[in-house]
């Protein structure tokens, strides 16, 4: 059976993972792999893209379209943090069913909550299992909003591999640092240095193990935050506006600001008025019907409202006081502009050109 490690560096745009920040891994990639830029799924948010990476499928098949859900018929809404939302089988489940041993290591607790099915070993830095800490000789994890959290979770995964040699290990970090620090900054460099040191050592000791380093989404500066719900309310439009990026990690994006918005119309007769209103908003780059968005982005049409709005490169939809906020303090994601991500692969079974999306990793694994 294949031996595989997949590391998802949350929020890692290509400018963060470079030969200057990860010289050891880039040297290994020249010898037995490749480094390239690929694309993530839309919306470019965490839950959606973990579902794709873990399954090798688009959101239309996974059923995961955001970090938050809303049901127009029932009025129910909430954070997606537990099992029951993921419709597609994951590589963890495939590997386990084939008789392999699996592990899932994550900084954010919700990743283990939503995608933990099929993991023989599961450890979250947010809510760590004391039994596993003792088993691997790990100290109590640092706060998840720290540089050290990345180093801790990657070393925990490597410790597990060294001691138990599971067939498949899936490990992911938190994007707190990248939400606050641009490429080239010392905190951002420190994140990648921790990965470079640890995984280069693992790759040297386990040359037979396939290693993939990628991201769930990228990251960009956002200078204008738009409260589209407030604007629609003022215009007399009866809507529910849902930013699919919305989650409990408000220290990452304090305004729940993201580059895509699902709009549910509570009054169907307002469709034409709404369309004219949304298209006239200068911060809205494009307005798609649910059918158009589903076709373009491989989304399940029945889960994304009536319209999908896309913000400009330096704009985001968020929950702010009033209607507009101009700021220099926001770095976020969710739009088309955060779809480009890195892929560094060691020992991949297919040639470099076969990998166009991060989901292709799982699609080509033989579990």
C-alpha positions in Angstrom: 0.0 0.0 0.0 1.2 3.6 -0.7 2.6 5.6 2.1 1.4 9.2 1.9 1.6 12.5 3.8 -0.5 15.5 2.7 0.2 18.8 4.4 -2.3 21.6 3.8 -0.8 24.9 4.8 -4.0 26.9 5.5 -4.1 30.2 3.5 -0.7 29.7 1.8 -0.6 31.7 -1.4 2.3 30.8 -3.7 4.3 33.8 -2.6 4.7 32.3 0.8 6.1 29.0 -0.2 9.2 29.8 -2.3 12.8 28.5 -2.8 13.9 31.3 -0.5 11.6 30.3 2.4 11.8 26.5 1.9 15.2 25.8 0.3 15.4 22.2 1.6 12.1 21.1 0.2 12.7 22.9 -3.1 16.0 21.0 -3.4 14.2 17.7 -2.8 11.5 18.6 -5.3 14.2 19.1 -8.0 15.5 15.6 -7.2 12.3 13.6 -7.0 9.3 15.8 -7.6 8.1 19.2 -8.7 6.7 22.5 -7.5 4.0 24.3 -9.4 1.0 26.6 -9.0 -2.4 24.9 -9.1 -5.9 26.1 -8.3 -8.4 25.5 -5.4 -12.2 25.2 -5.6 -14.6 28.1 -5.2 -15.5 29.6 -2.9 -11.8 29.7 -1.8 -12.6 28.9 1.9 -11.4 26.2 4.3 -14.3 23.7 4.6 -15.0 23.7 0.8 -11.4 23.0 -0.1 -10.6 20.4 2.6 -13.6 18.4 1.2 -12.1 18.6 -2.3 -8.5 17.7 -1.3 -9.7 14.8 0.9 -12.0 13.4 -1.8 -10.6 14.4 -5.2 -14.0 15.8 -6.1 -15.7 19.1 -6.7 -18.2 20.7 -4.2 -21.2 19.5 -6.4 -20.2 16.0 -5.2 -18.9 16.7 -1.7 -22.0 18.9 -0.8 -19.7 21.3 1.2 -20.2 24.9 0.0 -18.9 26.9 3.0 -18.0 27.2 6.6 -21.6 28.2 7.5 -25.0 27.1 6.2 -28.5 28.6 5.9 -31.7 26.8 5.0 -34.3 29.3 3.5 -37.2 26.8 4.0 -36.6 26.3 7.7 -34.6 29.4 8.7 -32.0 27.1 10.3 -28.4 28.3 10.1 -25.1 27.6 11.8 -21.4 26.8 11.7 -20.4 23.6 9.9 -18.2 22.0 12.5 -19.3 18.4 12.8 -19.9 15.3 10.7 -22.9 14.9 8.4 -22.2 17.5 5.8 -19.6 15.7 3.7 -21.3 13.5 1.1 -18.3 12.1 -0.8 -16.0 9.4 0.6 -12.6 10.6 1.6 -9.2 9.1 1.0 -9.1 8.5 4.8 -12.1 6.3 4.4 -10.8 4.7 1.2 -7.5 3.9 2.8 -9.0 2.5 6.0 -11.4 0.3 4.0 -8.5 -1.0 2.0 -6.9 -2.1 5.3 -4.6 0.9 5.7 -3.9 2.9 8.9 -4.8 6.6 8.8 -4.2 9.8 10.8 -5.6 13.3 10.7 -3.7 16.1 12.4 -5.1 19.6 12.5 -4.7 22.9 14.3 -8.4 23.9 13.8 -10.7 21.6 15.7 -13.5 21.9 13.1 -11.4 20.0 10.5 -11.3 16.9 12.7 -15.0 17.4 13.5 -16.2 17.6 9.9 -13.7 15.2 8.2 -12.6 12.9 11.0 -14.5 9.8 9.8 -12.0 7.3 8.6 -9.1 8.5 10.7 -7.7 5.9 13.0 -5.7 8.6 14.8 -7.1 12.1 15.2 -5.4 15.0 16.9 -6.5 18.7 17.1 -4.3 21.4 18.6 -7.4 23.3 19.5 -8.8 20.5 21.6 -6.0 17.9 22.0 -6.5 14.4 23.2 -4.2 13.9 26.3 -3.9 10.2 25.5 -2.3 11.0 22.2 -0.1 13.7 23.7 1.4 11.2 26.1 1.6 8.5 23.3 3.7 10.7 21.1 5.6 12.6 23.9 4.1 15.9 22.9 3.9 19.0 25.1 0.6 20.8 25.4 0.0 22.7 22.2 0.6 26.5 21.9 -2.3 28.8 21.2 -3.7 28.1 17.7 -3.3 31.9 16.9 0.5 31.5 17.0 3.5 30.8 14.7 4.4 27.9 17.0 1.0 26.2 16.2 2.2 25.3 12.7 5.5 23.8 14.0 3.7 21.9 16.7 1.1 20.2 14.5 3.7 19.3 11.7 6.1 17.9 14.3 3.2 15.9 15.9 2.4 14.4 12.5 6.0 13.5 11.9 6.3 12.0 15.4 3.3 9.8 14.6 4.9 8.7 11.3 8.2 7.9 13.0 6.6 5.8 15.7 3.6 4.2 14.0 4.2 4.6 10.3 0.5 5.0 9.2 -0.2 4.6 5.5 -2.0 8.0 5.1 -1.4 11.1 7.2 -3.4 14.3 6.5 -2.1 17.4 8.4 -3.3 21.0 8.2 -2.5 24.3 9.9 -4.2 27.5 10.8 -4.1 30.6 8.6 -4.0 33.1 11.4 -0.5 34.3 10.6 -1.2 34.7 6.8 -4.3 36.7 7.7 -2.1 39.2 9.5 1.2 39.1 7.7 2.1 39.4 4.1 4.7 37.3 2.2 8.2 38.3 3.1 7.4 39.2 6.7 9.3 37.5 9.4 6.2 35.7 11.0 5.2 34.4 7.6 8.7 33.2 6.8 8.9 31.5 10.2 5.8 29.4 9.4 7.4 28.0 6.2 10.8 27.5 7.9 9.1 25.3 10.4 7.6 23.2 7.6 10.8 23.1 5.6 12.9 21.9 8.5 10.6 19.2 9.7 9.4 17.7 6.4 12.9 17.8 4.8 14.1 15.6 7.7 11.1 13.3 7.3 11.6 13.0 3.5 15.2 12.0 4.0 14.3 9.3 6.6 11.3 8.0 4.5 12.2 8.4 0.8 9.5 5.9 -0.1 6.7 8.1 1.3 4.8 10.4 -1.1 4.7 13.9 0.3 2.4 16.7 -0.9 2.4 20.3 0.4 -0.4 22.5 -0.8 -3.0 24.9 0.5 -6.8 25.1 0.8 -6.8 28.7 -0.5 -4.6 31.8 -1.0 -4.7 35.2 0.7 -4.9 38.8 -0.3 -5.2 42.3 1.1 -8.8 43.6 1.3 -9.2 47.4 1.6 -13.0 47.7 1.3 -15.4 45.7 3.4 -19.0 45.8 2.1 -22.0 45.0 4.3 -24.2 44.0 1.4 -27.0 42.8 3.8 -27.3 46.3 5.2 -27.3 47.8 1.7 -30.0 45.4 0.5 -32.1 46.1 3.6 -31.9 49.8 3.0 -33.1 49.3 -0.6 -36.1 47.4 0.7 -34.9 44.0 -0.6 -35.9 41.0 1.5 -32.8 38.8 1.4 -30.5 36.6 3.5 -26.9 37.2 2.7 -24.4 34.5 3.6 -20.6 34.9 3.3 -19.5 31.2 3.0 -16.2 32.1 4.7 -18.0 32.8 8.0 -16.7 30.7 10.9 -15.9 31.0 14.6 -12.2 31.9 14.0 -12.9 35.7 14.1 -9.3 36.4 15.1 -8.5 35.5 11.5 -11.2 37.7 9.9 -12.8 39.9 12.4 -15.5 41.1 10.0 -16.2 37.6 8.6 -15.0 39.2 5.3 -14.8 37.1 2.2 -14.8 37.5 -1.5 -18.0 35.6 -2.3 -21.6 36.0 -1.1 -24.6 33.7 -1.4 -27.8 35.6 -1.6 -31.2 34.0 -0.8 -34.2 36.0 -1.9 -37.1 35.8 0.5 -39.4 37.5 -2.0 -39.1 36.0 -5.5 -40.9 38.9 -7.1 -38.0 41.1 -6.2 -35.6 39.1 -8.5 -35.3 41.8 -11.2 -35.0 44.6 -8.8 -32.4 42.8 -6.8 -30.4 42.0 -10.0 -30.3 45.7 -11.0 -29.4 46.7 -7.5 -26.5 44.2 -7.2 -25.1 45.0 -10.6 -25.1 48.7 -9.8 -22.9 48.2 -6.7 -19.3 49.3 -7.7 -17.7 46.8 -5.2 -19.5 43.8 -6.8 -17.4 42.6 -9.7 -19.9 40.0 -11.0 -23.4 38.8 -10.2 -24.2 35.2 -11.1 -27.5 33.2 -10.9 -27.2 30.1 -8.8 -27.4 28.1 -12.1 -24.5 30.0 -13.6 -22.4 29.7 -10.4 -23.1 26.0 -10.1 -22.0 25.4 -13.7 -18.9 27.6 -13.5 -17.6 26.4 -10.1 -19.1 22.8 -9.9 -21.3 23.8 -7.0 -24.6 22.2 -5.9 -27.2 24.7 -7.1 -29.7 24.0 -4.4 -27.3 25.1 -1.6 -26.0 28.5 -2.8 -29.1 30.7 -2.7 -30.6 32.5 -5.7 -27.6 34.6 -6.6 -23.8 34.5 -6.0 -21.9 37.7 -5.8 -18.2 38.1 -6.5 -16.1 41.0 -5.0 -13.2 42.8 -6.6 -9.6 41.9 -5.8 -9.3 44.2 -2.9 -12.9 44.1 -1.7 -14.8 41.6 0.5 -18.3 41.1 1.8 -18.4 41.2 5.6 -20.3 42.0 8.7 -19.4 45.6 9.6 -21.1 48.6 11.2 -22.8 50.6 8.5 -22.4 49.7 4.9 -18.8 50.2 4.0 -15.5 50.0 5.9 -12.2 51.2 4.4 -9.3 49.5 6.1 -5.6 48.5 5.8 -6.0 45.8 8.4 -7.7 43.1 6.5 -6.2 40.1 4.7 -8.7 37.5 3.6 -9.9 35.1 0.9 -13.0 33.6 -0.6 -12.8 35.1 -4.1 -11.4 34.1 -7.5 -8.3 36.1 -6.6 -7.3 33.5 -3.9 -7.6 30.4 -6.1 -3.9 30.1 -6.9 -2.1 27.9 -4.5 1.2 26.0 -4.4 1.7 22.3 -4.9 5.1 20.8 -3.9 5.1 17.0 -4.5 7.7 14.3 -3.8 7.2 10.9 -5.3 3.9 11.7 -7.0 2.6 8.9 -9.2 1.6 11.1 -12.1 3.7 13.7 -14.1 3.6 17.3 -13.1 1.3 18.3 -15.9 -1.4 16.0 -14.6 -1.9 18.1 -11.5 -4.0 21.2 -12.2 -6.0 21.4 -8.9 -5.2 20.4 -5.4 -8.0 17.8 -5.5 -5.9 15.9 -8.1 -3.7 14.6 -5.3 -6.5 12.4 -4.0 -7.9 11.6 -7.4 -4.6 9.9 -8.3 -4.0 8.0 -5.1 -4.5 4.2 -5.3 -6.5 3.5 -2.1 
